[in-house]
Amino acid sequence: MRLSRFHVDAALADGALLDLPASAAQHAIRVLRLGIGDALVLFNGDGRDYAARVTAIGRNTASVQIESSAPNRCVPRLPITLVQALARGERMDLILQKATELGVGTIIPVASERTEVKLDAERAGRRMAHWQAVIASACEQCG
């Protein structure tokens, strides 16, 4: 059985007890129907996978305890960087998702001379947060 992976934007360590982010907790409880004692994998982008078990479940919360950690075996041997011109609409999301699934370690979005997308500072911040969520979701999916 494949263990479910969840991105946690926090420092992780062996033996740590922590609450899952709201969206991850809701997915674990309502969609995957995980119960107390069920195993899952956490990651935060440091190149390690953290094996954990559910210790408590609330209405929309879930607490887990990290049991062990190991290097992520899916990290490519050679670092790959993608310099990507900004694309309109859903295209950029798809590019980021597929590049992440293929093992690209660094993605640099750029505005080129022919880029039709114009981002001011506020909109750029919102788009960057959205893109990071797309990347985290792709990492959860593919490992």
C-alpha positions in Angstrom: 0.0 0.0 0.0 1.3 3.4 -1.0 1.6 5.9 1.9 0.1 9.3 1.4 2.5 12.3 1.3 1.8 15.7 2.8 3.8 18.9 2.5 4.3 20.7 5.8 5.9 24.2 5.7 7.7 23.8 9.0 10.9 22.3 10.4 10.5 18.6 10.9 12.5 16.3 13.2 12.4 12.7 14.5 10.1 12.3 17.4 8.3 15.7 16.9 4.6 16.0 17.5 2.8 18.4 15.3 -0.6 19.4 13.9 -1.1 19.0 10.1 -2.0 22.2 8.2 -5.7 22.6 7.8 -5.9 21.6 4.2 -3.7 18.5 4.7 -5.7 17.5 7.8 -9.0 17.8 6.0 -7.7 15.7 3.1 -6.3 13.1 5.4 -9.5 12.8 7.5 -12.3 13.3 5.0 -10.8 12.1 1.7 -8.3 9.4 2.7 -10.2 8.5 5.9 -7.0 8.1 7.9 -7.5 7.0 11.5 -5.4 7.1 14.7 -2.4 4.9 14.2 -2.4 5.2 10.4 1.0 5.9 8.7 1.8 8.7 6.3 4.8 10.6 5.0 5.6 14.3 5.6 8.1 16.4 3.7 9.1 20.1 3.8 11.5 20.4 0.9 14.7 19.7 2.7 15.3 16.5 0.7 14.1 14.1 3.4 10.9 12.1 3.9 9.6 11.8 7.4 7.6 8.7 8.4 4.8 9.6 10.8 1.7 8.2 12.4 -1.6 9.9 13.2 -1.9 10.4 17.0 -5.1 12.4 17.3 -8.0 13.5 15.2 -10.4 16.4 15.7 -13.3 17.7 13.6 -10.9 19.4 11.1 -7.6 18.8 12.7 -5.1 15.9 12.8 -2.0 15.5 15.0 0.9 13.3 13.9 4.1 12.1 15.5 7.2 11.7 13.3 8.8 8.3 13.8 11.9 8.5 11.5 13.4 10.2 8.6 15.3 9.1 5.5 16.7 10.8 2.4 14.1 11.1 -0.4 15.1 8.5 -3.1 13.4 10.5 -5.9 15.8 13.4 -5.9 17.7 13.4 -9.2 21.4 13.0 -9.2 22.0 16.1 -11.4 20.3 19.3 -10.4 18.0 20.6 -13.1 17.0 24.2 -13.5 14.2 25.4 -15.7 14.0 29.1 -16.8 10.4 29.5 -17.9 8.8 32.6 -19.5 5.5 33.5 -17.9 2.6 31.8 -19.6 -1.1 32.8 -19.5 -3.8 31.2 -17.4 -3.6 27.5 -16.6 -0.6 26.9 -18.8 1.9 28.1 -16.2 0.3 25.8 -13.6 0.6 22.9 -16.0 4.2 23.7 -16.8 5.2 23.9 -13.1 3.3 20.7 -12.3 4.9 18.6 -15.0 8.4 20.1 -14.5 8.2 19.2 -10.8 7.0 15.7 -11.6 9.9 15.2 -14.0 12.4 16.2 -11.3 13.2 19.8 -12.0 14.7 21.2 -8.8 14.7 24.9 -9.5 12.2 26.8 -11.6 12.9 30.5 -12.5 9.9 32.4 -13.9 11.0 35.2 -16.2 9.2 38.0 -18.1 10.5 38.0 -21.6 10.1 40.6 -24.3 7.1 38.8 -25.8 5.5 37.8 -22.5 1.8 38.8 -22.5 1.4 38.4 -18.7 2.1 41.6 -16.8 2.4 41.2 -13.0 2.6 44.1 -10.6 4.1 43.6 -7.1 0.9 42.6 -5.4 -0.3 40.2 -8.2 3.2 38.7 -8.5 3.2 37.8 -4.8 -0.2 36.1 -5.1 0.8 34.2 -8.2 4.1 33.1 -6.5 2.1 31.7 -3.5 -0.3 30.0 -5.9 2.6 28.5 -7.9 4.3 27.2 -4.7 1.0 25.5 -3.8 0.9 23.9 -7.3 4.5 22.7 -6.9 3.9 21.3 -3.4 0.8 19.5 -4.7 2.9 18.0 -7.5 5.5 16.8 -5.0 2.8 15.2 -2.8 1.6 13.4 -5.9 4.8 12.1 -7.4 7.2 11.9 -4.5 
